[in-house]
Amino acid sequence: MYRCSLCKTTVQSNRPAIQVIAEIRRVSYPMRVAAIPLRGRRKKKGRKDDPGGSGWEAARIDLVCEACLPQAEARLAELIAAE
Ligand SMILES: [Zn+2]
């Protein structure tokens, strides 16, 4: 049992709760030198670099019911298009 974050109604206990991304943010992680230890036969060669990167990250995830799923997905599509 849970409360849908869009229609605010309590959902019956045998119905699935669907997680939908409600907010997104742009993130970038810098390169890190010698961050990842090598494993196995390459172990003696030390550590390798983490290349870092940039993209999108979920800032908030909501629980929605099946009836509100199309609406929630449309909101997410709007968020992605606006950024
Ligand atoms: Zn709902």
PDB file of the backbone (N, CA, C, O) and the ligand in Angstrom, with CONECT records:
HET     ZN  A 101       1
ATOM      1  N   MET A   1       0.837  -1.199   0.000  1.00  0.00           N
ATOM      2  CA  MET A   1       0.000   0.000   0.000  1.00  0.00           C
ATOM      3  C   MET A   1       0.873   1.249   0.000  1.00  0.00           C
ATOM      4  O   MET A   1       1.875   1.312   0.713  1.00  0.00           O
ATOM      5  N   TYR A   2       0.500   2.221  -0.782  1.00  0.00           N
ATOM      6  CA  TYR A   2       1.261   3.459  -0.845  1.00  0.00           C
ATOM      7  C   TYR A   2       0.336   4.570  -1.334  1.00  0.00           C
ATOM      8  O   TYR A   2      -0.784   4.318  -1.778  1.00  0.00           O
ATOM      9  N   ARG A   3       0.825   5.796  -1.242  1.00  0.00           N
ATOM     10  CA  ARG A   3       0.057   6.934  -1.723  1.00  0.00           C
ATOM     11  C   ARG A   3       0.692   7.436  -3.011  1.00  0.00           C
ATOM     12  O   ARG A   3       1.887   7.727  -3.051  1.00  0.00           O
ATOM     13  N   CYS A   4      -0.106   7.533  -4.052  1.00  0.00           N
ATOM     14  CA  CYS A   4       0.388   8.016  -5.351  1.00  0.00           C
ATOM     15  C   CYS A   4       0.765   9.486  -5.222  1.00  0.00           C
ATOM     16  O   CYS A   4       0.008  10.272  -4.651  1.00  0.00           O
ATOM     17  N   SER A   5       1.934   9.867  -5.751  1.00  0.00           N
ATOM     18  CA  SER A   5       2.397  11.249  -5.591  1.00  0.00           C
ATOM     19  C   SER A   5       1.695  12.212  -6.544  1.00  0.00           C
ATOM     20  O   SER A   5       1.799  13.426  -6.362  1.00  0.00           O
ATOM     21  N   LEU A   6       0.994  11.717  -7.542  1.00  0.00           N
ATOM     22  CA  LEU A   6       0.289  12.611  -8.470  1.00  0.00           C
ATOM     23  C   LEU A   6      -1.173  12.806  -8.082  1.00  0.00           C
ATOM     24  O   LEU A   6      -1.626  13.940  -7.929  1.00  0.00           O
ATOM     25  N   CYS A   7      -1.920  11.701  -7.921  1.00  0.00           N
ATOM     26  CA  CYS A   7      -3.348  11.840  -7.602  1.00  0.00           C
ATOM     27  C   CYS A   7      -3.616  11.815  -6.099  1.00  0.00           C
ATOM     28  O   CYS A   7      -4.748  12.044  -5.673  1.00  0.00           O
ATOM     29  N   LYS A   8      -2.579  11.538  -5.281  1.00  0.00           N
ATOM     30  CA  LYS A   8      -2.646  11.593  -3.809  1.00  0.00           C
ATOM     31  C   LYS A   8      -3.637  10.595  -3.203  1.00  0.00           C
ATOM     32  O   LYS A   8      -4.033  10.747  -2.048  1.00  0.00           O
ATOM     33  N   THR A   9      -4.034   9.589  -3.959  1.00  0.00           N
ATOM     34  CA  THR A   9      -4.946   8.589  -3.405  1.00  0.00           C
ATOM     35  C   THR A   9      -4.136   7.399  -2.892  1.00  0.00           C
ATOM     36  O   THR A   9      -3.036   7.127  -3.373  1.00  0.00           O
ATOM     37  N   THR A  10      -4.695   6.699  -1.913  1.00  0.00           N
ATOM     38  CA  THR A  10      -4.066   5.490  -1.395  1.00  0.00           C
ATOM     39  C   THR A  10      -4.379   4.334  -2.337  1.00  0.00           C
ATOM     40  O   THR A  10      -5.534   4.100  -2.694  1.00  0.00           O
ATOM     41  N   VAL A  11      -3.328   3.613  -2.735  1.00  0.00           N
ATOM     42  CA  VAL A  11      -3.479   2.541  -3.711  1.00  0.00           C
ATOM     43  C   VAL A  11      -3.605   1.210  -2.961  1.00  0.00           C
ATOM     44  O   VAL A  11      -2.959   1.010  -1.933  1.00  0.00           O
ATOM     45  N   GLN A  12      -4.428   0.315  -3.475  1.00  0.00           N
ATOM     46  CA  GLN A  12      -4.649  -0.995  -2.847  1.00  0.00           C
ATOM     47  C   GLN A  12      -3.347  -1.782  -2.729  1.00  0.00           C
ATOM     48  O   GLN A  12      -2.393  -1.543  -3.469  1.00  0.00           O
ATOM     49  N   SER A  13      -3.324  -2.724  -1.787  1.00  0.00           N
ATOM     50  CA  SER A  13      -2.080  -3.409  -1.446  1.00  0.00           C
ATOM     51  C   SER A  13      -1.580  -4.362  -2.529  1.00  0.00           C
ATOM     52  O   SER A  13      -0.391  -4.680  -2.540  1.00  0.00           O
ATOM     53  N   ASN A  14      -2.425  -4.825  -3.427  1.00  0.00           N
ATOM     54  CA  ASN A  14      -1.962  -5.775  -4.445  1.00  0.00           C
ATOM     55  C   ASN A  14      -1.670  -5.126  -5.791  1.00  0.00           C
ATOM     56  O   ASN A  14      -1.534  -5.826  -6.795  1.00  0.00           O
ATOM     57  N   ARG A  15      -1.573  -3.807  -5.830  1.00  0.00           N
ATOM     58  CA  ARG A  15      -1.293  -3.096  -7.077  1.00  0.00           C
ATOM     59  C   ARG A  15       0.172  -2.648  -7.102  1.00  0.00           C
ATOM     60  O   ARG A  15       0.712  -2.272  -6.061  1.00  0.00           O
ATOM     61  N   PRO A  16       0.820  -2.682  -8.261  1.00  0.00           N
ATOM     62  CA  PRO A  16       2.236  -2.302  -8.322  1.00  0.00           C
ATOM     63  C   PRO A  16       2.463  -0.796  -8.135  1.00  0.00           C
ATOM     64  O   PRO A  16       1.650   0.029  -8.551  1.00  0.00           O
ATOM     65  N   ALA A  17       3.593  -0.465  -7.497  1.00  0.00           N
ATOM     66  CA  ALA A  17       4.032   0.919  -7.386  1.00  0.00           C
ATOM     67  C   ALA A  17       5.113   1.135  -8.443  1.00  0.00           C
ATOM     68  O   ALA A  17       6.061   0.355  -8.533  1.00  0.00           O
ATOM     69  N   ILE A  18       4.970   2.187  -9.237  1.00  0.00           N
ATOM     70  CA  ILE A  18       5.908   2.423 -10.333  1.00  0.00           C
ATOM     71  C   ILE A  18       6.739   3.653  -9.998  1.00  0.00           C
ATOM     72  O   ILE A  18       6.199   4.715  -9.689  1.00  0.00           O
ATOM     73  N   GLN A  19       8.069   3.498 -10.062  1.00  0.00           N
ATOM     74  CA  GLN A  19       8.966   4.618  -9.783  1.00  0.00           C
ATOM     75  C   GLN A  19       9.197   5.398 -11.067  1.00  0.00           C
ATOM     76  O   GLN A  19       9.575   4.836 -12.095  1.00  0.00           O
ATOM     77  N   VAL A  20       8.962   6.718 -10.991  1.00  0.00           N
ATOM     78  CA  VAL A  20       9.137   7.586 -12.153  1.00  0.00           C
ATOM     79  C   VAL A  20      10.016   8.763 -11.745  1.00  0.00           C
ATOM     80  O   VAL A  20       9.840   9.326 -10.665  1.00  0.00           O
ATOM     81  N   ILE A  21      10.948   9.131 -12.593  1.00  0.00           N
ATOM     82  CA  ILE A  21      11.826  10.267 -12.317  1.00  0.00           C
ATOM     83  C   ILE A  21      11.021  11.554 -12.420  1.00  0.00           C
ATOM     84  O   ILE A  21      10.405  11.831 -13.448  1.00  0.00           O
ATOM     85  N   ALA A  22      11.031  12.348 -11.335  1.00  0.00           N
ATOM     86  CA  ALA A  22      10.219  13.557 -11.280  1.00  0.00           C
ATOM     87  C   ALA A  22      11.052  14.814 -11.528  1.00  0.00           C
ATOM     88  O   ALA A  22      10.530  15.805 -12.039  1.00  0.00           O
ATOM     89  N   GLU A  23      12.331  14.788 -11.177  1.00  0.00           N
ATOM     90  CA  GLU A  23      13.216  15.930 -11.422  1.00  0.00           C
ATOM     91  C   GLU A  23      14.558  15.399 -11.891  1.00  0.00           C
ATOM     92  O   GLU A  23      15.002  14.333 -11.464  1.00  0.00           O
ATOM     93  N   ILE A  24      15.199  16.154 -12.775  1.00  0.00           N
ATOM     94  CA  ILE A  24      16.527  15.765 -13.243  1.00  0.00           C
ATOM     95  C   ILE A  24      17.487  16.934 -13.070  1.00  0.00           C
ATOM     96  O   ILE A  24      17.068  18.090 -13.009  1.00  0.00           O
ATOM     97  N   ARG A  25      18.757  16.629 -12.992  1.00  0.00           N
ATOM     98  CA  ARG A  25      19.776  17.680 -12.916  1.00  0.00           C
ATOM     99  C   ARG A  25      20.964  17.266 -13.769  1.00  0.00           C
ATOM    100  O   ARG A  25      21.243  16.081 -13.952  1.00  0.00           O
ATOM    101  N   ARG A  26      21.664  18.289 -14.291  1.00  0.00           N
ATOM    102  CA  ARG A  26      22.855  18.041 -15.093  1.00  0.00           C
ATOM    103  C   ARG A  26      24.041  17.869 -14.159  1.00  0.00           C
ATOM    104  O   ARG A  26      24.223  18.675 -13.247  1.00  0.00           O
ATOM    105  N   VAL A  27      24.845  16.849 -14.361  1.00  0.00           N
ATOM    106  CA  VAL A  27      26.001  16.610 -13.512  1.00  0.00           C
ATOM    107  C   VAL A  27      27.226  16.358 -14.378  1.00  0.00           C
ATOM    108  O   VAL A  27      27.126  15.898 -15.515  1.00  0.00           O
ATOM    109  N   SER A  28      28.393  16.675 -13.805  1.00  0.00           N
ATOM    110  CA  SER A  28      29.635  16.297 -14.467  1.00  0.00           C
ATOM    111  C   SER A  28      30.637  15.899 -13.398  1.00  0.00           C
ATOM    112  O   SER A  28      30.788  16.581 -12.384  1.00  0.00           O
ATOM    113  N   TYR A  29      31.307  14.808 -13.632  1.00  0.00           N
ATOM    114  CA  TYR A  29      32.298  14.316 -12.689  1.00  0.00           C
ATOM    115  C   TYR A  29      33.673  14.464 -13.311  1.00  0.00           C
ATOM    116  O   TYR A  29      33.872  14.080 -14.463  1.00  0.00           O
ATOM    117  N   PRO A  30      34.639  15.020 -12.561  1.00  0.00           N
ATOM    118  CA  PRO A  30      35.976  15.229 -13.120  1.00  0.00           C
ATOM    119  C   PRO A  30      36.744  13.911 -13.243  1.00  0.00           C
ATOM    120  O   PRO A  30      36.410  12.913 -12.606  1.00  0.00           O
ATOM    121  N   MET A  31      37.782  13.939 -14.082  1.00  0.00           N
ATOM    122  CA  MET A  31      38.654  12.774 -14.218  1.00  0.00           C
ATOM    123  C   MET A  31      39.425  12.564 -12.915  1.00  0.00           C
ATOM    124  O   MET A  31      39.873  13.524 -12.288  1.00  0.00           O
ATOM    125  N   ARG A  32      39.574  11.307 -12.515  1.00  0.00           N
ATOM    126  CA  ARG A  32      40.330  10.999 -11.291  1.00  0.00           C
ATOM    127  C   ARG A  32      41.511  10.108 -11.680  1.00  0.00           C
ATOM    128  O   ARG A  32      41.340   9.038 -12.264  1.00  0.00           O
ATOM    129  N   VAL A  33      42.707  10.578 -11.341  1.00  0.00           N
ATOM    130  CA  VAL A  33      43.918   9.840 -11.703  1.00  0.00           C
ATOM    131  C   VAL A  33      44.144   8.692 -10.719  1.00  0.00           C
ATOM    132  O   VAL A  33      44.053   8.883  -9.507  1.00  0.00           O
ATOM    133  N   ALA A  34      44.438   7.506 -11.242  1.00  0.00           N
ATOM    134  CA  ALA A  34      44.763   6.312 -10.445  1.00  0.00           C
ATOM    135  C   ALA A  34      43.695   6.014  -9.394  1.00  0.00           C
ATOM    136  O   ALA A  34      44.015   5.793  -8.226  1.00  0.00           O
ATOM    137  N   ALA A  35      42.437   6.008  -9.807  1.00  0.00           N
ATOM    138  CA  ALA A  35      41.337   5.833  -8.864  1.00  0.00           C
ATOM    139  C   ALA A  35      40.878   4.388  -8.754  1.00  0.00           C
ATOM    140  O   ALA A  35      40.349   3.987  -7.717  1.00  0.00           O
ATOM    141  N   ILE A  36      41.071   3.598  -9.807  1.00  0.00           N
ATOM    142  CA  ILE A  36      40.496   2.245  -9.827  1.00  0.00           C
ATOM    143  C   ILE A  36      41.615   1.211  -9.725  1.00  0.00           C
ATOM    144  O   ILE A  36      42.472   1.140 -10.605  1.00  0.00           O
ATOM    145  N   PRO A  37      41.614   0.402  -8.648  1.00  0.00           N
ATOM    146  CA  PRO A  37      42.654  -0.625  -8.530  1.00  0.00           C
ATOM    147  C   PRO A  37      42.444  -1.735  -9.562  1.00  0.00           C
ATOM    148  O   PRO A  37      41.310  -2.130  -9.833  1.00  0.00           O
ATOM    149  N   LEU A  38      43.530  -2.231 -10.127  1.00  0.00           N
ATOM    150  CA  LEU A  38      43.453  -3.312 -11.100  1.00  0.00           C
ATOM    151  C   LEU A  38      43.316  -4.634 -10.369  1.00  0.00           C
ATOM    152  O   LEU A  38      43.798  -4.777  -9.245  1.00  0.00           O
ATOM    153  N   ARG A  39      42.661  -5.602 -10.998  1.00  0.00           N
ATOM    154  CA  ARG A  39      42.413  -6.896 -10.356  1.00  0.00           C
ATOM    155  C   ARG A  39      43.051  -8.004 -11.195  1.00  0.00           C
ATOM    156  O   ARG A  39      43.397  -7.801 -12.359  1.00  0.00           O
ATOM    157  N   GLY A  40      43.196  -9.153 -10.594  1.00  0.00           N
ATOM    158  CA  GLY A  40      43.667 -10.336 -11.303  1.00  0.00           C
ATOM    159  C   GLY A  40      45.125 -10.244 -11.684  1.00  0.00           C
ATOM    160  O   GLY A  40      45.933  -9.725 -10.914  1.00  0.00           O
ATOM    161  N   ARG A  41      45.484 -10.746 -12.877  1.00  0.00           N
ATOM    162  CA  ARG A  41      46.887 -10.812 -13.291  1.00  0.00           C
ATOM    163  C   ARG A  41      47.498  -9.440 -13.528  1.00  0.00           C
ATOM    164  O   ARG A  41      48.719  -9.291 -13.492  1.00  0.00           O
ATOM    165  N   ARG A  42      46.631  -8.402 -13.777  1.00  0.00           N
ATOM    166  CA  ARG A  42      47.160  -7.053 -14.021  1.00  0.00           C
ATOM    167  C   ARG A  42      47.423  -6.298 -12.720  1.00  0.00           C
ATOM    168  O   ARG A  42      47.850  -5.144 -12.748  1.00  0.00           O
ATOM    169  N   LYS A  43      47.170  -6.948 -11.575  1.00  0.00           N
ATOM    170  CA  LYS A  43      47.203  -6.292 -10.261  1.00  0.00           C
ATOM    171  C   LYS A  43      48.526  -5.565  -9.991  1.00  0.00           C
ATOM    172  O   LYS A  43      48.534  -4.472  -9.425  1.00  0.00           O
ATOM    173  N   LYS A  44      49.650  -6.183 -10.403  1.00  0.00           N
ATOM    174  CA  LYS A  44      50.962  -5.615 -10.088  1.00  0.00           C
ATOM    175  C   LYS A  44      51.213  -4.305 -10.825  1.00  0.00           C
ATOM    176  O   LYS A  44      52.077  -3.526 -10.423  1.00  0.00           O
ATOM    177  N   LYS A  45      50.457  -4.050 -11.917  1.00  0.00           N
ATOM    178  CA  LYS A  45      50.669  -2.828 -12.690  1.00  0.00           C
ATOM    179  C   LYS A  45      50.066  -1.608 -12.007  1.00  0.00           C
ATOM    180  O   LYS A  45      50.266  -0.486 -12.472  1.00  0.00           O
ATOM    181  N   GLY A  46      49.318  -1.806 -10.895  1.00  0.00           N
ATOM    182  CA  GLY A  46      48.863  -0.647 -10.127  1.00  0.00           C
ATOM    183  C   GLY A  46      47.412  -0.286 -10.350  1.00  0.00           C
ATOM    184  O   GLY A  46      46.534  -1.149 -10.316  1.00  0.00           O
ATOM    185  N   ARG A  47      47.164   0.985 -10.578  1.00  0.00           N
ATOM    186  CA  ARG A  47      45.792   1.490 -10.667  1.00  0.00           C
ATOM    187  C   ARG A  47      45.574   2.191 -11.996  1.00  0.00           C
ATOM    188  O   ARG A  47      46.515   2.688 -12.614  1.00  0.00           O
ATOM    189  N   LYS A  48      44.285   2.223 -12.439  1.00  0.00           N
ATOM    190  CA  LYS A  48      44.006   2.946 -13.674  1.00  0.00           C
ATOM    191  C   LYS A  48      43.155   4.174 -13.396  1.00  0.00           C
ATOM    192  O   LYS A  48      42.572   4.303 -12.319  1.00  0.00           O
ATOM    193  N   ASP A  49      43.083   5.092 -14.385  1.00  0.00           N
ATOM    194  CA  ASP A  49      42.366   6.343 -14.216  1.00  0.00           C
ATOM    195  C   ASP A  49      40.861   6.153 -14.416  1.00  0.00           C
ATOM    196  O   ASP A  49      40.429   5.304 -15.196  1.00  0.00           O
ATOM    197  N   ASP A  50      40.068   6.961 -13.696  1.00  0.00           N
ATOM    198  CA  ASP A  50      38.633   7.028 -13.923  1.00  0.00           C
ATOM    199  C   ASP A  50      38.400   8.194 -14.882  1.00  0.00           C
ATOM    200  O   ASP A  50      38.758   9.323 -14.547  1.00  0.00           O
ATOM    201  N   PRO A  51      37.815   7.970 -16.062  1.00  0.00           N
ATOM    202  CA  PRO A  51      37.705   9.037 -17.047  1.00  0.00           C
ATOM    203  C   PRO A  51      36.729  10.154 -16.659  1.00  0.00           C
ATOM    204  O   PRO A  51      36.771  11.226 -17.262  1.00  0.00           O
ATOM    205  N   GLY A  52      35.848   9.932 -15.665  1.00  0.00           N
ATOM    206  CA  GLY A  52      34.853  10.943 -15.330  1.00  0.00           C
ATOM    207  C   GLY A  52      33.791  11.009 -16.404  1.00  0.00           C
ATOM    208  O   GLY A  52      33.655  10.072 -17.191  1.00  0.00           O
ATOM    209  N   GLY A  53      33.037  12.090 -16.457  1.00  0.00           N
ATOM    210  CA  GLY A  53      32.027  12.219 -17.504  1.00  0.00           C
ATOM    211  C   GLY A  53      30.955  13.206 -17.122  1.00  0.00           C
ATOM    212  O   GLY A  53      30.993  13.803 -16.046  1.00  0.00           O
ATOM    213  N   SER A  54      29.988  13.373 -18.020  1.00  0.00           N
ATOM    214  CA  SER A  54      28.890  14.285 -17.742  1.00  0.00           C
ATOM    215  C   SER A  54      27.603  13.737 -18.331  1.00  0.00           C
ATOM    216  O   SER A  54      27.623  12.920 -19.251  1.00  0.00           O
ATOM    217  N   GLY A  55      26.475  14.201 -17.782  1.00  0.00           N
ATOM    218  CA  GLY A  55      25.180  13.732 -18.264  1.00  0.00           C
ATOM    219  C   GLY A  55      24.068  14.148 -17.319  1.00  0.00           C
ATOM    220  O   GLY A  55      24.119  15.221 -16.716  1.00  0.00           O
ATOM    221  N   TRP A  56      23.058  13.287 -17.194  1.00  0.00           N
ATOM    222  CA  TRP A  56      21.890  13.603 -16.386  1.00  0.00           C
ATOM    223  C   TRP A  56      21.803  12.660 -15.209  1.00  0.00           C
ATOM    224  O   TRP A  56      22.228  11.507 -15.282  1.00  0.00           O
ATOM    225  N   GLU A  57      21.237  13.173 -14.103  1.00  0.00           N
ATOM    226  CA  GLU A  57      21.068  12.389 -12.907  1.00  0.00           C
ATOM    227  C   GLU A  57      19.651  12.635 -12.384  1.00  0.00           C
ATOM    228  O   GLU A  57      19.133  13.745 -12.503  1.00  0.00           O
ATOM    229  N   ALA A  58      19.021  11.607 -11.804  1.00  0.00           N
ATOM    230  CA  ALA A  58      17.692  11.772 -11.212  1.00  0.00           C
ATOM    231  C   ALA A  58      17.826  12.531  -9.907  1.00  0.00           C
ATOM    232  O   ALA A  58      18.577  12.110  -9.028  1.00  0.00           O
ATOM    233  N   ALA A  59      17.102  13.663  -9.758  1.00  0.00           N
ATOM    234  CA  ALA A  59      17.155  14.457  -8.534  1.00  0.00           C
ATOM    235  C   ALA A  59      16.048  14.040  -7.574  1.00  0.00           C
ATOM    236  O   ALA A  59      16.207  14.151  -6.358  1.00  0.00           O
ATOM    237  N   ARG A  60      14.924  13.561  -8.112  1.00  0.00           N
ATOM    238  CA  ARG A  60      13.815  13.100  -7.259  1.00  0.00           C
ATOM    239  C   ARG A  60      13.064  12.005  -8.005  1.00  0.00           C
ATOM    240  O   ARG A  60      12.796  12.130  -9.200  1.00  0.00           O
ATOM    241  N   ILE A  61      12.723  10.926  -7.292  1.00  0.00           N
ATOM    242  CA  ILE A  61      11.970   9.816  -7.882  1.00  0.00           C
ATOM    243  C   ILE A  61      10.661   9.670  -7.116  1.00  0.00           C
ATOM    244  O   ILE A  61      10.664   9.570  -5.889  1.00  0.00           O
ATOM    245  N   ASP A  62       9.539   9.659  -7.841  1.00  0.00           N
ATOM    246  CA  ASP A  62       8.222   9.555  -7.224  1.00  0.00           C
ATOM    247  C   ASP A  62       7.626   8.177  -7.449  1.00  0.00           C
ATOM    248  O   ASP A  62       7.945   7.498  -8.425  1.00  0.00           O
ATOM    249  N   LEU A  63       6.750   7.772  -6.526  1.00  0.00           N
ATOM    250  CA  LEU A  63       5.954   6.553  -6.696  1.00  0.00           C
ATOM    251  C   LEU A  63       4.611   6.960  -7.279  1.00  0.00           C
ATOM    252  O   LEU A  63       3.919   7.806  -6.713  1.00  0.00           O
ATOM    253  N   VAL A  64       4.237   6.363  -8.409  1.00  0.00           N
ATOM    254  CA  VAL A  64       2.935   6.667  -9.005  1.00  0.00           C
ATOM    255  C   VAL A  64       2.159   5.382  -9.229  1.00  0.00           C
ATOM    256  O   VAL A  64       2.732   4.294  -9.297  1.00  0.00           O
ATOM    257  N   CYS A  65       0.835   5.528  -9.343  1.00  0.00           N
ATOM    258  CA  CYS A  65      -0.022   4.371  -9.617  1.00  0.00           C
ATOM    259  C   CYS A  65      -0.084   4.137 -11.122  1.00  0.00           C
ATOM    260  O   CYS A  65       0.405   4.949 -11.908  1.00  0.00           O
ATOM    261  N   GLU A  66      -0.690   3.022 -11.514  1.00  0.00           N
ATOM    262  CA  GLU A  66      -0.770   2.669 -12.942  1.00  0.00           C
ATOM    263  C   GLU A  66      -1.561   3.696 -13.740  1.00  0.00           C
ATOM    264  O   GLU A  66      -1.236   3.977 -14.893  1.00  0.00           O
ATOM    265  N   ALA A  67      -2.618   4.265 -13.116  1.00  0.00           N
ATOM    266  CA  ALA A  67      -3.473   5.224 -13.813  1.00  0.00           C
ATOM    267  C   ALA A  67      -2.713   6.511 -14.136  1.00  0.00           C
ATOM    268  O   ALA A  67      -2.968   7.140 -15.164  1.00  0.00           O
ATOM    269  N   CYS A  68      -1.776   6.908 -13.258  1.00  0.00           N
ATOM    270  CA  CYS A  68      -1.043   8.165 -13.437  1.00  0.00           C
ATOM    271  C   CYS A  68       0.244   7.985 -14.237  1.00  0.00           C
ATOM    272  O   CYS A  68       0.914   8.973 -14.536  1.00  0.00           O
ATOM    273  N   LEU A  69       0.606   6.759 -14.591  1.00  0.00           N
ATOM    274  CA  LEU A  69       1.875   6.510 -15.272  1.00  0.00           C
ATOM    275  C   LEU A  69       2.024   7.285 -16.588  1.00  0.00           C
ATOM    276  O   LEU A  69       3.068   7.904 -16.797  1.00  0.00           O
ATOM    277  N   PRO A  70       1.011   7.278 -17.496  1.00  0.00           N
ATOM    278  CA  PRO A  70       1.180   8.046 -18.737  1.00  0.00           C
ATOM    279  C   PRO A  70       1.433   9.527 -18.490  1.00  0.00           C
ATOM    280  O   PRO A  70       2.246  10.148 -19.175  1.00  0.00           O
ATOM    281  N   GLN A  71       0.720  10.100 -17.488  1.00  0.00           N
ATOM    282  CA  GLN A  71       0.888  11.517 -17.146  1.00  0.00           C
ATOM    283  C   GLN A  71       2.303  11.787 -16.634  1.00  0.00           C
ATOM    284  O   GLN A  71       2.927  12.780 -17.006  1.00  0.00           O
ATOM    285  N   ALA A  72       2.807  10.885 -15.769  1.00  0.00           N
ATOM    286  CA  ALA A  72       4.143  11.044 -15.197  1.00  0.00           C
ATOM    287  C   ALA A  72       5.212  10.931 -16.276  1.00  0.00           C
ATOM    288  O   ALA A  72       6.200  11.665 -16.250  1.00  0.00           O
ATOM    289  N   GLU A  73       5.019  10.011 -17.230  1.00  0.00           N
ATOM    290  CA  GLU A  73       5.997   9.851 -18.303  1.00  0.00           C
ATOM    291  C   GLU A  73       5.995  11.059 -19.230  1.00  0.00           C
ATOM    292  O   GLU A  73       7.039  11.449 -19.753  1.00  0.00           O
ATOM    293  N   ALA A  74       4.805  11.657 -19.435  1.00  0.00           N
ATOM    294  CA  ALA A  74       4.717  12.857 -20.268  1.00  0.00           C
ATOM    295  C   ALA A  74       5.465  14.015 -19.611  1.00  0.00           C
ATOM    296  O   ALA A  74       6.131  14.794 -20.293  1.00  0.00           O
ATOM    297  N   ARG A  75       5.354  14.129 -18.267  1.00  0.00           N
ATOM    298  CA  ARG A  75       6.080  15.167 -17.520  1.00  0.00           C
ATOM    299  C   ARG A  75       7.588  15.000 -17.683  1.00  0.00           C
ATOM    300  O   ARG A  75       8.315  15.971 -17.896  1.00  0.00           O
ATOM    301  N   LEU A  76       8.042  13.758 -17.580  1.00  0.00           N
ATOM    302  CA  LEU A  76       9.480  13.494 -17.715  1.00  0.00           C
ATOM    303  C   LEU A  76       9.955  13.870 -19.110  1.00  0.00           C
ATOM    304  O   LEU A  76      11.023  14.463 -19.262  1.00  0.00           O
ATOM    305  N   ALA A  77       9.164  13.529 -20.141  1.00  0.00           N
ATOM    306  CA  ALA A  77       9.527  13.878 -21.512  1.00  0.00           C
ATOM    307  C   ALA A  77       9.626  15.390 -21.683  1.00  0.00           C
ATOM    308  O   ALA A  77      10.501  15.884 -22.394  1.00  0.00           O
ATOM    309  N   GLU A  78       8.705  16.140 -21.013  1.00  0.00           N
ATOM    310  CA  GLU A  78       8.747  17.602 -21.043  1.00  0.00           C
ATOM    311  C   GLU A  78      10.027  18.126 -20.404  1.00  0.00           C
ATOM    312  O   GLU A  78      10.677  19.024 -20.939  1.00  0.00           O
ATOM    313  N   LEU A  79      10.388  17.548 -19.236  1.00  0.00           N
ATOM    314  CA  LEU A  79      11.607  17.956 -18.527  1.00  0.00           C
ATOM    315  C   LEU A  79      12.831  17.782 -19.406  1.00  0.00           C
ATOM    316  O   LEU A  79      13.683  18.668 -19.482  1.00  0.00           O
ATOM    317  N   ILE A  80      12.917  16.632 -20.074  1.00  0.00           N
ATOM    318  CA  ILE A  80      14.068  16.343 -20.921  1.00  0.00           C
ATOM    319  C   ILE A  80      14.114  17.295 -22.112  1.00  0.00           C
ATOM    320  O   ILE A  80      15.184  17.754 -22.514  1.00  0.00           O
ATOM    321  N   ALA A  81      12.938  17.584 -22.670  1.00  0.00           N
ATOM    322  CA  ALA A  81      12.886  18.478 -23.838  1.00  0.00           C
ATOM    323  C   ALA A  81      13.250  19.907 -23.451  1.00  0.00           C
ATOM    324  O   ALA A  81      13.851  20.632 -24.244  1.00  0.00           O
ATOM    325  N   ALA A  82      12.879  20.325 -22.207  1.00  0.00           N
ATOM    326  CA  ALA A  82      13.108  21.704 -21.772  1.00  0.00           C
ATOM    327  C   ALA A  82      14.589  21.967 -21.479  1.00  0.00           C
ATOM    328  O   ALA A  82      15.065  23.088 -21.653  1.00  0.00           O
ATOM    329  N   GLU A  83      15.314  20.943 -21.036  1.00  0.00           N
ATOM    330  CA  GLU A  83      16.716  21.142 -20.637  1.00  0.00           C
ATOM    331  C   GLU A  83      17.648  21.259 -21.844  1.00  0.00           C
ATOM    332  O   GLU A  83      18.856  21.428 -21.677  1.00  0.00           O
TER     333      GLU A  83
HETATM  334 ZN    ZN A 101      -2.124   8.141  -9.175  1.00  0.00          ZN2+
END
